[in-house]
Amino acid sequence: MLDYPPMKHAASIAAVVPAAGASRRMGRDKRLLAFPGGGTVLEATVALLRAGGVEAITVVLEPDSPCRALAGLAGAALAVNPDPSRGMLSSIRVGLAALPAEAEAALIQPGDHPFAPPAAVAALCARHRAERPLLLAPSYAGRRGHPLLLARALFAEACACDDSVGLCQLLERRSAELRELAWEAPGGDDDLDRPEDLARLDGRPR
């Protein structure tokens, strides 16, 4: 599996990885695509969170998902979204509900975003411990990205958002409380949606 340097554990911060999508635009299961350095895209996404110091990780999958067999998900909690067709927010709801009671904040990292630097994850956790913002997100070369850090005080409000809008509704409503952490990592929030995005997996430096 991918070998990231360990970082200080971010106590009381958990992570939700919504990964129950159908990959319709990609035409094949993007979660199972090979990732440079070993493993799959979904395993790389989980690995970067672990490398950033997050131990409590909940991966949300569809019923009977083939991803259950991935070795890189060992140790993560697996939750099931019975109806992923409702959109990503429906998976985030499932994931937030499954987090440990002691988790005071959650990092939301979609399962098809494997390029975020683990050091950025660790920095988000450190800033949360220092300042306790309600909302915190990295900004990669001026572009806001993932993981989004959501304080527990906003879990219910996030879950109440419209499925058709997703967490963008919360971010717009709470824009005055959103803090950003600038990080020099162009492409850190790149995802994998369409066949042309596969070029991002070819020799991508980590």
C-alpha positions as CSV (number, residue, x, y, z in Angstrom):
1,M,0.0,0.0,0.0
2,L,1.0,3.6,-0.2
3,D,3.7,4.6,2.2
4,Y,3.1,8.1,3.7
5,P,5.1,9.5,6.6
6,P,3.1,9.3,9.8
7,M,1.9,12.5,11.4
8,K,0.5,13.4,14.8
9,H,-2.9,11.9,15.5
10,A,-5.7,14.4,15.3
11,A,-7.6,13.4,18.5
12,S,-11.4,13.9,18.4
13,I,-11.4,14.6,14.7
14,A,-13.0,11.9,12.5
15,A,-13.5,11.6,8.8
16,V,-16.3,10.8,6.4
17,V,-15.5,9.4,3.0
18,P,-18.7,9.4,0.8
19,A,-17.9,6.8,-1.8
20,A,-21.3,5.3,-2.9
21,G,-21.5,7.0,-6.3
22,A,-22.2,5.1,-9.5
23,S,-19.3,6.5,-11.6
24,R,-21.7,7.1,-14.5
25,R,-19.5,9.8,-16.1
26,M,-16.4,7.7,-15.9
27,G,-18.0,4.7,-17.4
28,R,-16.3,2.3,-14.9
29,D,-15.8,2.1,-11.2
30,K,-13.3,5.0,-10.5
31,R,-12.9,3.9,-6.9
32,L,-11.1,0.7,-8.1
33,L,-8.8,2.4,-10.5
34,A,-5.1,1.8,-9.8
35,F,-3.3,4.6,-8.0
36,P,0.4,5.4,-8.5
37,G,2.3,3.9,-5.6
38,G,-0.1,1.0,-5.1
39,G,-3.7,0.4,-4.2
40,T,-6.8,2.0,-5.7
41,V,-8.2,5.5,-5.8
42,L,-10.4,4.9,-2.8
43,E,-7.6,3.2,-0.8
44,A,-5.4,6.2,-1.6
45,T,-8.1,8.6,-0.3
46,V,-8.3,6.7,2.9
47,A,-4.6,6.5,3.2
48,L,-4.0,10.2,2.9
49,L,-6.5,10.8,5.8
50,R,-4.6,8.3,7.9
51,A,-1.3,9.8,7.0
52,G,-2.7,13.2,8.1
53,G,-3.3,11.8,11.6
54,V,-7.0,10.8,11.4
55,E,-7.7,7.4,12.8
56,A,-11.5,7.3,13.0
57,I,-12.6,7.1,9.3
58,T,-16.0,6.1,8.1
59,V,-16.4,5.1,4.4
60,V,-19.9,5.2,3.1
61,L,-20.6,2.6,0.3
62,E,-23.6,1.4,-1.6
63,P,-25.3,-1.9,-0.7
64,D,-23.1,-5.0,-1.7
65,S,-20.3,-2.7,-2.8
66,P,-17.2,-4.4,-4.3
67,C,-15.1,-2.0,-2.3
68,R,-15.8,-3.9,0.9
69,A,-13.0,-6.3,-0.2
70,L,-10.3,-3.6,-0.5
71,A,-7.4,-4.3,1.9
72,G,-6.8,-0.5,2.3
73,L,-10.1,-0.1,4.0
74,A,-9.2,-2.4,6.9
75,G,-9.7,-0.6,10.1
76,A,-12.1,2.0,8.7
77,A,-15.8,1.8,9.6
78,L,-18.0,0.9,6.7
79,A,-21.5,2.4,6.5
80,V,-24.1,1.7,3.9
81,N,-26.2,4.3,2.0
82,P,-29.3,2.3,1.0
83,D,-30.2,4.9,-1.7
84,P,-27.1,6.6,-3.2
85,S,-29.1,8.0,-6.1
86,R,-30.2,10.8,-3.8
87,G,-26.7,12.3,-4.1
88,M,-23.5,12.7,-2.1
89,L,-25.2,14.5,0.7
90,S,-27.2,11.4,1.5
91,S,-23.9,9.5,2.0
92,I,-22.6,12.3,4.1
93,R,-25.7,12.1,6.4
94,V,-25.1,8.3,6.8
95,G,-21.4,8.9,7.6
96,L,-22.0,11.7,10.1
97,A,-24.5,9.5,11.9
98,A,-22.0,6.7,12.2
99,L,-19.1,8.8,13.7
100,P,-18.0,8.1,17.2
101,A,-19.8,10.2,19.8
102,E,-16.5,11.8,21.0
103,A,-15.8,13.2,17.5
104,E,-16.1,17.0,17.8
105,A,-15.5,17.6,14.1
106,A,-15.6,15.7,10.8
107,L,-13.4,16.0,7.7
108,I,-15.4,15.4,4.6
109,Q,-13.3,13.9,1.8
110,P,-15.0,12.4,-1.2
111,G,-13.8,9.0,-2.3
112,D,-12.7,10.2,-5.7
113,H,-10.4,13.0,-4.4
114,P,-7.1,11.1,-3.7
115,F,-4.7,14.0,-4.4
116,A,-5.0,16.1,-1.2
117,P,-1.6,16.3,0.6
118,P,-1.6,14.5,4.0
119,A,0.3,17.5,5.4
120,A,-2.7,19.7,4.6
121,V,-5.0,17.3,6.5
122,A,-2.7,17.5,9.5
123,A,-2.6,21.3,9.2
124,L,-6.4,21.5,9.1
125,C,-6.7,19.4,12.3
126,A,-4.1,21.5,14.0
127,R,-5.9,24.7,13.2
128,H,-9.1,23.2,14.4
129,R,-7.6,22.3,17.8
130,A,-6.2,25.8,18.1
131,E,-9.1,27.9,16.9
132,R,-12.2,25.7,16.9
133,P,-13.8,27.2,13.7
134,L,-17.2,25.9,12.7
135,L,-16.1,25.4,9.1
136,L,-12.6,25.1,7.7
137,A,-11.4,24.2,4.3
138,P,-8.0,24.1,2.5
139,S,-7.4,26.5,-0.4
140,Y,-5.0,24.9,-3.0
141,A,-3.3,27.7,-5.0
142,G,-6.3,29.9,-4.5
143,R,-9.0,27.3,-5.1
144,R,-11.1,26.1,-2.2
145,G,-11.1,22.3,-1.8
146,H,-11.3,19.2,0.4
147,P,-11.3,18.0,3.0
148,L,-14.0,20.3,4.5
149,L,-13.8,20.3,8.3
150,L,-17.2,20.5,9.8
151,A,-17.7,21.1,13.6
152,R,-20.2,18.9,15.3
153,A,-22.3,22.0,16.1
154,L,-23.2,22.0,12.4
155,F,-23.8,18.3,11.8
156,A,-27.6,18.6,12.1
157,E,-27.7,21.7,9.9
158,A,-25.6,20.0,7.3
159,C,-27.8,17.0,7.3
160,A,-30.9,19.2,6.8
161,C,-29.6,20.7,3.5
162,D,-31.4,20.0,0.3
163,D,-30.1,16.9,-1.5
164,S,-30.1,18.7,-4.8
165,V,-27.8,21.4,-3.5
166,G,-25.6,19.5,-1.1
167,L,-23.2,21.1,1.4
168,C,-22.9,24.1,-0.9
169,Q,-26.1,25.3,0.7
170,L,-24.5,25.2,4.2
171,L,-21.3,26.9,2.9
172,E,-23.4,29.7,1.4
173,R,-25.5,30.1,4.5
174,R,-22.4,30.1,6.8
175,S,-20.0,31.9,4.5
176,A,-19.1,34.4,7.2
177,E,-17.9,31.6,9.5
178,L,-16.0,29.6,6.8
179,R,-12.2,29.8,7.4
180,E,-9.7,28.8,4.7
181,L,-6.2,27.4,5.1
182,A,-3.9,28.4,2.1
183,W,-1.9,25.5,0.9
184,E,0.5,25.5,-2.1
185,A,-0.5,22.3,-3.8
186,P,-2.1,23.0,-7.2
187,G,-4.4,20.2,-8.1
188,G,-4.8,19.1,-4.5
189,D,-8.6,19.0,-4.9
190,D,-8.6,17.3,-8.3
191,D,-11.2,14.6,-8.6
192,L,-11.8,11.8,-11.1
193,D,-15.1,12.1,-12.9
194,R,-14.6,11.6,-16.6
195,P,-12.3,9.4,-18.8
196,E,-10.2,12.4,-19.7
197,D,-9.4,12.8,-16.0
198,L,-7.5,9.5,-16.0
199,A,-4.4,11.4,-17.2
200,R,-4.1,12.7,-13.6
201,L,-3.2,9.1,-12.5
202,D,-0.3,8.8,-14.9
203,G,2.9,9.4,-13.0
204,R,1.3,11.9,-10.7
205,P,3.9,13.1,-8.1
206,R,3.0,12.6,-4.4
